[in-house]
Amino acid sequence: MVTTDYKPYIIDMGYMFPPSLADFLGPNDEVHIFREVTEHLDISCLDSDFNGMGQHPYHPLMLLRLLMWGMTNRVVSTRRIELLTHRDVSYTYLAGGQSPDYRTLARFRRRNAKEIKRLFKQTVFLCARLGMVNLGHLALDGTKLKAYTSKHKAMSYGRMKEEERKLEGEIEELMKQAEETDREEDKAFGENNNGYNIPEELRRREERLDKIQQLREELEREKREEQGPIIEDREQRSFADHDARMMRMKRGQFEYAYNAQACTEESHGVIVAADLTNKASDSVHLPQMVDEVRELKEEVGLEDEEGKETKISTDSGYFGVENIKAEGNGIELLIASGREDKEEAKEPQENKVYSLKQFCYDKEEDIWRCPAGQSLRREPRGPSEKQPSSYRYICSDCAGCKLRRFCLKPGKGRRILEVDEDQLLLGEMRARLKKPEEQAIYRKRKWIAEQPMGQIKEGMGFREVTMRGEIYARAQWLLACAVHNLMKAVRFIANLRQVKATEAMVGVA
């Protein structure tokens, strides 16, 4: 239940600020615009953690502002934020002269973890109302965020089973020793004298055995739900964060981490869709991101405008049949197929026949084009022939081709491709990325996608999550994306006001 019984000086959805603090900050400090922009956020879904007893509760907007302003200034620790409300004028200004302790801030962040997604979407709509969101071209990318755990606080599935057997044997031995001790003490002190406790070593081993069994059972339950293969002995889990997974980081090392996704629009770098999971592969995230973009187009009213097709560009980590099938209904995908062998692309090698990847499929004409530009047309079916599971495409003239020896196996007269529906989709996507107009769009992908990642990880210093569990890690990432969007809006408004002030001065002059 969200309470509205806040301190007496709170008015409506805001709270008053000591005027002297604003004087210290100066009229041009961006914290003033930050405060104005956050006034437009709907915080009715946020719980301020008030139980109706004791002191008046803190306003949830004030707590949210402190967490967001801290992230803007590379401060994630709630203890550090509490300290800054005493020492930093901007924090004191946003806190309205109050100083919530770090436990209040931490509880507020944790209790509202599931509502951060809604808050993030509000920042997207806010930027859209300012004219900062253009859904013509979006770039999707992923990044790994280190989990709040250590590789040394983990155990592989094989080691779990070994440790269980070992601990069970040690516990059984300790129990025998305890029973022997019981008999000796019964002789010395009497049967009804309970003057001793369970040995410390026995208690410690039983606790460790319980932790290992719990982690093993969670891993087995997860695999059963996924209907996955037999669990390999080397598969690991962390004791500190059960949801984190071992992932390859940017510099090649392996760490327990989460995979954060962000879909960014081209015009102002606003993140329009975001998510975080414990799945290391980028590929599995694309369908959900496409669905979120479709939903966003409907909510901002772009689905009714003819010709407003959204192009989403991604790197080769998202290339796959299921992802290509996700396009349609106003979404067109530009997915790189991966770098081909450079030597093969420049000059064919002896005794090596071109693979299907070297051929491009033209969906409109229903033909394949070979590396030499020759057309391979579909072999017609008879009137009584059923729908085949594969199709044959045949080159009409391979005799005079200069690349014949690299395209045909010995003894073959012409190249024949036998492909299924999935290979048609993959071939069409490869051909799409070779069109000059699509290449011009795709070239922008890297700086569009990488810019917000750099701003969050370098500018905001958010390189790893500090909360354990997938739900809370996702909330931290979405909060970082929301702060990124808010600061884009803040600086956009600041630039507009500066332009208007300059124009006014020129007009007066």
Buried (B, 14 or more C-beta within 10 A) or exposed (E): EEBEEBBEEBEEBBBEBEEEBBEEBEEEBBBBBBBEBBEEBEBEBBBBBBEEEEEEBBBBBBBBBBBBBBBBBEBBBBEBBBBBBEEBBBBBBBBBBBBBEBEBBBBBBBEBBEBBBEBBBBBBBBBBEBEBBBBEBBBBBBBBBBBBBEEEEBBBBBBBEBBBEEBEEBBEEBBEEEEEEEEEBEEEEEEEEEEEEEBEEBEEBBEBBEBBBEBBEEBEEBBEEEEEEEBEEEBBBBBBBBBBBBBEEEEEEEBBBBBBBBBBBBEBBBBBBBBBBBBBEBBBBBBBBBBBBBEBBEEBEBBEEEEEBBBBBBBEBBBBBEBBEBBEEBBBBBBBBEEEEEEBEEEBEEEEBBEBBBBBBBEEEEBBBBBBEBBBBBEEEEEEEEEEEEBBBBBEEBEEBEBBEBBBEEEEEBBBBEBEEEBBBBBBBBBBBEEEEBEEBBEEBEEBBBEBBEBBBEEBEBEBBBBBBBBBBBBBBBBBBBBBBBBBBBEBBBEEEEEEEEEEEEEEE
